[in-house]
Amino acid sequence: MRTLIPIAFAAIALAGPACAAQLTPEQQAAHVLNRLAYGPRPGDIARVAQMGVQRYIDQQLAAAEPLPPELAARLDSLSAAKQPAGDSLRAFLAVRAAAKNNGEEGKEQRKEVLTAMTLQTAEARIARAVDSPNQLQEVMTDFWFNHFNVFVGKGLDRALVASYERDAIRPYALGNFRDLLGATAHHPAMLYYLDNWLSTADGYTPRSRREAAGAKGKSSGLNENYARELMELHTLGVDGGYTQQDVTELARMLTGWTYDNRDLALHDAGFRFDPARHDRGDKLWLGHAVKADGQREGEYALDVLAMHPATAHHISYQLAQYFVQDQPPPALVARMAQSYLASKGDIRSVLRTLFSSPEFMAPEAVGAKFKTPYQYVISAARAGNLPLADTRKTLGILSRLGMPLYGCQTPDGYKNTQDAWLNPDALNRRIAFATQVGQYVDAQSLQATLGGSLSPRTLGVVADSAPPLRAAMLLGSPDFMQH
């Protein structure tokens, strides 16, 4: 019987979801839980249907619910995930030196410290995603981390990623976009990942051997990596109307935006502006004449980019694509962009426009999104009441599904569209996951939890299956893989 599961799964999963002609209160509740949250937990659909979806949306936008005591205690125990960036970097540099100088013993110590950093950072993210009542804040933290992606596998970012998510992403996930943009631009994790910490005016000469050693293996002079991604990915978008000359001029404006490993490790001193590295010439950027003004040139650039109409459209499109459809309705994107500009980049205002739109609650939007591996695993844990206590195992599952946490190497982050994740190999891997975890889930409870999000077709297939397979069949259904 078990060998037939993949065939049954594939037949269901590739069939696609069925949309109701009109959403019932239960289906509306399931829809908002699948979009604003990582899916329902037991009793959630009935609770949200009773309180009303608008009240639930308002509650999620406020993000003010206290954490359950068990979750708060778990987060409090994760010392490596809580410590300042300087402490993490100091520990990282120490074990790196030990590995270099103390042979196998040093390598083993390095492995232990780095593993603890990685596991605790991941455990904090996963625990919040599964158990926090402020689900929209968790969804938006993941959305913005992906938007402003850094890669944990790039050297020092292994030590800096916990602080980056905690200090530069999470506090601003539902706040003002300019604040979020500035927090990421100033954080050492981004400065390191896209090499702006090494970018200098042409002809700059390091003032000391220590400073020169910091740039060992890197070309001196202007580095355009961050300036390019700042416009192409973070703000204006690839069709935002800028030129290669604008990239170069912005890179010149951002010279001197750096940090110092020693100052960060010893004094937790993060971003600093080094005027000696800065290009003191005048610039012409996006049609603006920019007079030499030190760090304020970069701050001015962030101000302009944050409130540019192209940025309003780019951010609105990405949010609508994430929450509504892979090809979002242009009229909705336009209204969201207007809200963005009118509110001066207030993320809550843009989301409120999105969630109150007829496009968001339209029957054709239900089940129109295919879950990313992260969404799939977290939603399975919530629906099946699985604790995901073994973080190492959970990270292994995410890697096998093609989405290692903090593991996207390229600055554009992971895609959230169906064509990125729906393919035969990905389905087989999800089937294996569903089969594995389904044996620990009560099928009757799982079916009740998913409620109005299950189609008659899926319910019929599950009812015809052997009882031991029913939980796995539910987790492998299109109604669960899609949302």
Order of alpha helices (4+ residues) and beta strands (2+ residues): alpha-alpha-alpha-alpha-alpha-alpha-alpha-alpha-alpha-alpha-alpha-alpha-alpha-alpha-alpha-beta-alpha-beta-beta-beta-alpha-alpha-alpha-alpha-alpha-alpha-alpha-alpha-alpha-alpha-alpha-alpha
